Amino acid sequence: MCRNIRQLHNFEPPATDDEVRAAALQFVRKVSGSTKPSAANQEAFDEAVDEITHVVGHLLERLVTTAPPKDREVEAAKARARSAERYGRTG
């Protein structure tokens, strides 16, 4: 589950609210051990996602770096190349 959480800091353009929320959702899923909570746990699950989204948004706003921003397309191409090498795929 957590392998879907991607680095969100230092990209151009910056991470969107949807990307931050998706990362928070993946984190809560991993921690809770549930991809779809029961009705009894839905409120707690949703509240955790909301709170983590909020905190991560503040974190990303406050982080500083001297490194140049990364390009999303370049990083995605690198990830595809690593995956192809790892799993023996070409093209």
N, C-alpha and C positions, 0 to 999 in steps of 0.2 A: 504493500500500500504506500509506504512512505517514499518509495523510489520516485513517485510522481511529484514530490515536492521539489521545486526547482529554486535555484538561487534567484533572488529578486532584487538584490542590491547592486547598484552601479551598472545599470543598463540604460541605453538610450534607444527608444524613449523609456521613461521610468515605468516600473510595474503599475499595472492598473488595479483598481479596487477589486475587480473580478479575479485577478491573479492572486491577490493577497487573500481573498476569501477562499479560493480553491485550495491554497496551501493550508489555511487554517482548518478547512474541512478534512483534508487528508490527515493532518496531525491528530484531530479529534477522533477520526475513524481508527487510526493506529492505536492511540492511547486507550480508547474504549474497547477495542477489539470488535467493533461492530460497524459495518458499512451502512446498515439501516437499523436504527434503534427501534425498540418496541415503543408502543404508544405511551407506556408508563415512563419511558426515558427520553422521549422526543424533546420535551421542553428543556431538560438539562443539557441535552446534546446541542440543541440550537443555541442556547445561551452560551455554552462554551465556545462554539464557533464564532458567535458575535464578539465575545470578549477577546478571543485570540486574534481575530481580524483587527480589532481596534488597537491592541497592543503592538501587533506587527506593523501596522500602519505608522504608529508613533516611532517605532524602532527605525524603520526605513527613512523617515523624515529626519531623524537625528544622526544617523550614521554619516561619517565623513571619510573621504579617501582622497589620496593624491593620484591614484591610478586613473587613467582615462576610462571613460565609460565603454562597456563592451557592446558590441553589435549583436543583436538577437539572432540575425540570420547566420552570421559567422559562427556563433556558438552552437546553433542548431546543426549546422553542417559538420562541425567537429564531433558533436554527439552522434550523429548518424554514422560518421566514419569509424568512431570507436565501436559502435554497435556492430557494424558490418565486420570489423576485424575480429571482435569477440565471438560472434556467432558464425563466422565463415561465409558471410554473404557478400555478394558483389553487386555493384550498381545500385 
